[in-house]
Every structure is written in C-alpha cells, then in structure tokens.
C-alpha cells in the first residue's frame, strides 16, 4: 500500500467509521446512565443551578455525538464513492480485455485463413503477393497493439528519460507517412507547411512515431467516408507552434471530448461493442505529449463533422 494513501484506504475508513459509531454509542450510554449520577452529586454539593448545569452538559453531549455521526456519514460516503469508482474501473478493464482480445484475434484469424489458402490451392504469383501483403498488414496491426501494451508502463513512469534528439518535425512526419504508406493505402494525408521553414525540437523519435501512428490509425478507424482524409499543418502563432491533425471522420461528441484521453476509454463504448481498439491510443498520445512538455487540445463540431487534434509547442526563434 502506498504510504501517502494509507489514510484514505476504504478498509481503514470503514474501520474508523465503525469505531466512531461504537464510541458514540458508548458515550451515550456512559454519559446518560453513569455520569448523570455524579453530576447530581456535584450539583447538590456546591448548591448549583441544577437545570442550567445539566442543560449545558446535554448540549456538549449533543455536539460530540453530532461530530461522531458526521464522521460516520462522511466515511460511508467516501466508501460509496470509492465503490462506484471501483465498479467503473472494473467495467473499463472488462471492456479493455474484450476489445483487446478482439483486436488480437482478428488479424490472427485473418492470417490463418490466408495460410490455409496457400496450403489448399495453387496460387499465381500475383495472388501470392496479394495475400502476403494482406498478412504483412495484419502483422503490422498486431505489432502496433502489442507495442502499445509493452510501452504503457514505461510511458506512464513520471521518471521516464527517453532518448531525445534534435530533429525537424516536418521532415519526421513526412518520412513517417512515406514509410508507413502501406498501412494507409486509401487514406489521403496532406502535409502543409506554408512558411516552408524547419521546426527543430528535441524529441524521442520512437515515442513521437507512436503518437503519429495512434493519431493516424484513429483517423482511419473512426471514418465512414469513401475517401478518408487528414490534413497536417504547421501554423506559427505568436510564441507557439500549432501542429494540427484534422480529419474528415465521424467527429467527437462534445460530452466525450474531455474523456477521450482517459485510460481504457473508447468513443462509442457500449454493450453493442461499437467501440474500436483497446482504449489506449489517445491515452498514450496524452502521455507522450506530457513527456515532451507539450500540450494537446481537441476540437470537433460534433458527429459527422470530423475532429482536429492540435499539438501546441513553444516556438523558438
């Protein structure tokens, strides 16, 4: 148990609540059945105003008991909130396991089918290359999901140092899109740099390519148009550089914009399994942005209106 959080552990809160309840009952019985006899003796011995003295003592008892009851109620409320959060986390993890299992099973099933086709049929060289190309795509898909899991713990670490190099963002994004064009065959990616200048930043290349992969993959997954598109633009704005990733996908509901970077959260998450992916892509993006000391914000005009992810970097002269 974390030493800093042991005081708010629900088990200890429950124990404290029970102790407070027992103390309140004990004090009630003790004060009203035992101490009252002593108070009567004190009043007679010193010839005090019996009504006034005992009345003040009653208010003291009421105040103490009220505090103890308040502690009990607060403790029970905290336990209730913790229970709700635990159920929500369980639901998110359950959805994550189901979705991630589906993400792994689909390409494996697809590759098995292609391999069985190779065994059962004599294929032309053209068909062989076509099926091999499909299998490479499935392998790449598996690789992305597995790397997301393997890098999760490392990226979540607040002490992650990384391997930073000074690189040109425009060149890196252009090279990434060219290198991975086989993954985005029917996806039009337009890179715009009106100023035609270089933007040199210290970046962890592996993490930055993971960020690009997640943003582009999401743009493909959540797109129902015949010609999916993404415009990547570099826009200097005072002392900031905005790197915008704007797609023509299904968009993001305003109620979900503040949730999409949460761990395991999936847009469209519901019992009908409309959610896609494993719910880690944008969570990793958010952490990669944090590691680079950048910022990211999201814009969308709603369902069917596309979405825009904007990286905000300090602009140096």
C-alpha positions as CSV (number, residue, x, y, z in Angstrom):
1,X,0.0,0.0,0.0
2,X,1.3,3.5,-0.8
3,X,2.4,5.2,2.4
4,X,0.9,8.5,1.3
5,X,-2.5,7.0,0.6
6,X,-2.9,4.6,3.5
7,X,-5.1,7.1,5.5
8,X,-7.7,7.1,2.7
9,X,-7.8,3.4,2.1
10,X,-11.5,2.3,2.1
11,X,-10.9,-0.5,4.6
12,X,-9.4,1.9,7.1
13,X,-12.1,4.4,6.6
14,X,-14.7,1.7,7.2
15,X,-12.9,0.7,10.4
16,X,-12.7,4.3,11.6
17,X,-16.4,4.7,10.9
18,X,-17.3,1.6,12.9
19,X,-15.0,2.8,15.8
20,X,-16.8,6.2,15.7
21,X,-20.2,4.5,15.8
22,X,-19.1,2.4,18.7
23,X,-17.7,5.4,20.6
24,X,-20.9,7.4,20.1
25,X,-23.0,4.5,21.5
26,X,-20.6,4.0,24.4
27,X,-20.5,7.7,25.2
28,X,-24.3,8.0,25.0
29,X,-24.7,5.1,27.5
30,X,-21.9,6.2,29.7
31,X,-22.9,9.8,30.0
32,X,-26.6,9.3,30.4
33,X,-26.5,6.3,32.7
34,X,-23.3,6.6,34.7
35,X,-22.1,10.2,34.7
36,X,-25.6,11.6,35.4
37,X,-25.4,10.2,39.0
38,X,-22.0,12.0,39.6
39,X,-23.4,15.3,38.1
40,X,-26.3,15.1,40.6
41,X,-23.8,14.8,43.5
42,X,-21.8,17.8,42.2
43,X,-24.9,20.0,41.9
44,X,-26.0,19.2,45.4
45,X,-22.6,19.6,47.0
46,X,-21.9,23.0,45.5
47,X,-25.5,24.2,45.5
48,X,-25.5,24.8,41.8
49,X,-28.4,25.6,39.4
50,X,-29.3,22.0,38.5
51,X,-31.3,22.9,35.4
52,X,-28.8,25.2,33.9
53,X,-25.7,23.0,34.6
54,X,-27.2,19.8,33.2
55,X,-28.7,21.6,30.2
56,X,-25.2,22.8,29.2
57,X,-23.8,19.3,29.6
58,X,-26.6,18.0,27.4
59,X,-25.5,20.4,24.6
60,X,-21.9,19.2,24.9
61,X,-23.1,15.6,24.5
62,X,-25.2,16.5,21.5
63,X,-22.3,18.3,19.9
64,X,-19.9,15.4,20.4
65,X,-22.4,12.9,19.2
66,X,-23.1,15.1,16.1
67,X,-19.4,15.2,15.3
68,X,-19.1,11.4,15.6
69,X,-22.2,10.9,13.4
70,X,-20.8,13.3,10.9
71,X,-17.6,11.3,10.8
72,X,-19.6,8.1,10.2
73,X,-21.6,9.7,7.4
74,X,-18.5,11.1,5.7
75,X,-16.8,7.7,6.0
76,X,-19.8,5.9,4.5
77,X,-19.9,8.5,1.6
78,X,-16.2,8.0,0.8
79,X,-16.7,4.3,0.8
80,X,-19.7,4.6,-1.5
81,X,-17.7,6.9,-3.9
82,X,-14.8,4.5,-3.9
83,X,-17.1,1.6,-4.6
84,X,-18.6,3.4,-7.6
85,X,-15.1,4.2,-8.9
86,X,-14.0,0.6,-8.5
87,X,-17.1,-0.6,-10.4
88,X,-16.3,1.9,-13.2
89,X,-12.7,0.8,-13.3
90,X,-13.7,-2.8,-13.4
91,X,-16.1,-2.0,-16.3
92,X,-13.4,-0.2,-18.2
93,X,-10.9,-3.0,-17.7
94,X,-13.5,-5.6,-18.7
95,X,-14.2,-3.6,-21.9
96,X,-10.5,-3.3,-22.5
97,X,-9.9,-7.0,-22.2
98,X,-12.8,-7.8,-24.6
99,X,-11.7,-5.2,-27.1
100,X,-8.0,-6.0,-27.0
101,X,-8.8,-9.7,-27.3
102,X,-10.8,-8.9,-30.4
103,X,-8.0,-6.7,-31.7
104,X,-5.6,-9.6,-31.4
105,X,-7.9,-12.3,-32.6
106,X,-9.0,-10.6,-35.8
107,X,-5.6,-10.4,-37.5
108,X,-4.6,-13.8,-36.3
109,X,-7.8,-15.3,-37.8
110,X,-7.1,-13.4,-41.0
111,X,-3.6,-14.7,-41.3
112,X,-4.7,-18.3,-40.6
113,X,-7.2,-18.0,-43.4
114,X,-4.6,-16.8,-45.8
115,X,-2.1,-19.5,-44.8
116,X,-4.8,-22.2,-45.2
117,X,-5.5,-20.8,-48.7
118,X,-1.8,-21.2,-49.6
119,X,-1.9,-24.8,-48.4
120,X,-5.1,-25.8,-50.2
121,X,-4.7,-24.0,-53.5
122,X,-2.2,-23.4,-56.2
123,X,-2.0,-19.7,-56.5
124,X,-0.4,-17.5,-59.1
125,X,2.5,-15.3,-58.1
126,X,0.2,-12.3,-58.3
127,X,-2.2,-13.8,-55.8
128,X,0.6,-14.9,-53.6
129,X,2.0,-11.4,-53.3
130,X,-1.5,-10.0,-52.7
131,X,-2.1,-12.4,-49.8
132,X,1.3,-11.9,-48.4
133,X,0.7,-8.1,-48.5
134,X,-2.5,-8.7,-46.5
135,X,-0.6,-10.7,-43.9
136,X,2.0,-8.1,-43.6
137,X,-0.7,-5.6,-42.8
138,X,-2.2,-7.9,-40.2
139,X,1.3,-8.3,-38.6
140,X,1.7,-4.5,-38.5
141,X,-1.6,-4.2,-36.8
142,X,-0.6,-6.8,-34.2
143,X,2.7,-5.0,-33.7
144,X,1.0,-1.7,-33.0
145,X,-1.3,-3.2,-30.4
146,X,1.5,-5.2,-28.7
147,X,3.8,-2.2,-28.6
148,X,1.1,-0.1,-27.0
149,X,0.9,-2.6,-24.1
150,X,4.7,-3.0,-23.8
151,X,5.3,0.7,-23.8
152,X,2.4,1.6,-21.4
153,X,4.3,1.0,-18.1
154,X,7.4,2.8,-19.4
155,X,5.5,5.8,-20.7
156,X,3.4,6.1,-17.5
157,X,6.5,6.5,-15.4
158,X,7.0,10.0,-14.2
159,X,10.8,9.5,-14.3
160,X,10.9,8.4,-18.0
161,X,14.0,9.9,-19.5
162,X,13.8,8.7,-23.1
163,X,16.2,9.1,-26.0
164,X,15.9,12.7,-27.2
165,X,17.4,14.0,-30.4
166,X,17.1,17.4,-32.1
167,X,15.0,16.7,-35.3
168,X,12.9,18.6,-37.8
169,X,9.2,17.9,-37.1
170,X,8.2,18.5,-40.7
171,X,10.8,16.0,-42.0
172,X,10.0,13.4,-39.4
173,X,6.2,13.5,-40.2
174,X,6.9,13.4,-43.9
175,X,9.2,10.4,-43.5
176,X,6.8,8.6,-41.2
177,X,3.9,8.9,-43.7
178,X,6.1,7.7,-46.6
179,X,7.5,4.8,-44.6
180,X,4.0,3.6,-43.5
181,X,2.0,4.4,-46.6
182,X,1.2,0.7,-47.0
183,X,-0.8,0.9,-43.8
184,X,-2.9,3.8,-45.1
185,X,-3.4,2.9,-48.7
186,X,-6.9,4.5,-49.1
187,X,-6.1,7.3,-46.7
188,X,-5.2,10.7,-48.1
189,X,-2.7,12.6,-46.0
190,X,-1.8,16.2,-46.9
191,X,1.1,17.9,-45.1
192,X,1.1,21.7,-45.2
193,X,3.9,24.0,-44.1
194,X,3.1,27.4,-45.6
195,X,6.2,29.1,-44.0
196,X,8.5,26.5,-45.6
197,X,10.7,26.6,-42.6
198,X,12.2,23.9,-40.4
199,X,11.0,23.3,-36.9
200,X,13.7,21.8,-34.8
201,X,12.8,20.2,-31.5
202,X,14.3,17.7,-29.1
203,X,12.0,14.6,-29.4
204,X,12.1,11.0,-28.6
205,X,11.7,9.6,-32.1
206,X,10.2,6.2,-31.0
207,X,7.6,7.9,-28.9
208,X,6.8,10.6,-31.5
209,X,6.2,8.0,-34.2
210,X,4.0,6.1,-31.7
211,X,2.0,9.3,-31.3
212,X,1.7,9.7,-35.1
213,X,0.7,6.1,-35.5
214,X,-2.1,6.4,-33.0
215,X,-3.5,9.7,-34.4
216,X,-3.5,8.4,-38.0
217,X,-4.9,5.0,-37.0
218,X,-7.7,6.6,-35.1
219,X,-8.5,8.9,-38.1
220,X,-8.9,5.7,-40.2
221,X,-10.8,3.7,-37.7
222,X,-13.4,6.4,-37.0
223,X,-14.1,7.4,-40.5
224,X,-17.1,6.4,-42.6
225,X,-16.4,8.4,-45.8
226,X,-15.4,6.8,-49.1
227,X,-12.2,8.9,-49.1
228,X,-10.7,9.3,-45.6
229,X,-8.5,12.4,-45.4
230,X,-6.2,14.1,-42.9
231,X,-4.6,17.5,-43.2
232,X,-1.5,18.0,-41.2
233,X,-0.5,21.7,-40.9
234,X,2.2,23.7,-39.2
235,X,1.0,27.1,-38.0
236,X,3.1,29.5,-36.1
237,X,1.0,31.6,-33.6
238,X,2.9,34.2,-31.6
239,X,5.3,32.3,-29.5
240,X,3.6,28.9,-30.1
241,X,3.7,26.4,-32.9
242,X,0.4,24.6,-33.7
243,X,0.7,21.2,-35.4
244,X,-2.8,20.4,-36.4
245,X,-4.1,16.9,-37.4
246,X,-7.5,17.5,-39.0
247,X,-9.6,14.6,-40.4
248,X,-13.0,14.2,-42.0
249,X,-14.1,11.4,-39.8
250,X,-17.2,10.8,-37.6
251,X,-16.2,13.6,-35.2
252,X,-16.4,13.6,-31.4
253,X,-19.4,14.4,-29.3
254,X,-18.8,17.4,-27.0
255,X,-19.7,15.3,-24.0
256,X,-16.8,12.9,-24.8
257,X,-14.0,15.4,-25.7
258,X,-12.9,15.6,-22.1
259,X,-12.9,11.8,-21.7
260,X,-11.0,10.5,-24.8
261,X,-7.6,10.8,-23.2
262,X,-8.5,8.6,-20.2
263,X,-7.1,5.1,-19.9
264,X,-9.2,2.4,-21.5
265,X,-11.8,4.9,-22.6
266,X,-13.3,4.3,-26.1
267,X,-15.6,6.5,-28.1
268,X,-18.8,4.7,-28.8
269,X,-18.3,2.4,-25.8
270,X,-21.4,0.4,-25.2
271,X,-22.8,-3.1,-24.9
272,X,-23.2,-3.4,-28.6
273,X,-19.4,-3.3,-29.0
274,X,-19.3,-0.3,-31.3
275,X,-16.1,0.8,-29.7
276,X,-12.9,0.2,-31.6
277,X,-9.4,-0.5,-30.5
278,X,-8.2,-1.2,-26.9
279,X,-8.8,2.3,-25.4
280,X,-5.0,3.1,-25.0
281,X,-4.2,5.0,-28.2
282,X,-5.1,8.5,-27.1
283,X,-4.1,7.8,-23.5
284,X,-0.6,7.1,-24.9
285,X,-0.7,10.2,-27.0
286,X,-1.5,12.3,-24.0
287,X,1.4,10.8,-22.0
288,X,3.8,11.2,-24.9
289,X,2.8,14.9,-25.2
290,X,3.4,15.3,-21.4
291,X,6.8,13.7,-21.6
292,X,7.8,16.2,-24.3
293,X,6.4,19.1,-22.1
294,X,4.0,20.0,-24.9
295,X,0.2,20.4,-24.8
296,X,-2.6,18.9,-26.8
297,X,-6.2,20.0,-27.4
298,X,-9.1,18.6,-29.4
299,X,-11.7,20.3,-31.5
300,X,-14.8,18.9,-33.1
301,X,-18.1,20.3,-34.3
302,X,-19.9,17.1,-33.4
303,X,-21.0,13.9,-35.0
304,X,-20.0,13.6,-38.7
305,X,-18.1,16.8,-38.7
306,X,-14.6,15.4,-38.3
307,X,-12.1,16.2,-35.5
308,X,-8.9,18.1,-35.0
309,X,-6.0,17.3,-32.7
310,X,-3.7,20.2,-32.1
311,X,-0.2,19.8,-30.7
312,X,0.9,23.1,-29.0
313,X,4.7,23.6,-28.8
314,X,6.8,26.5,-27.7
315,X,8.1,28.4,-30.8
316,X,11.7,29.4,-30.6
317,X,13.3,31.9,-33.0
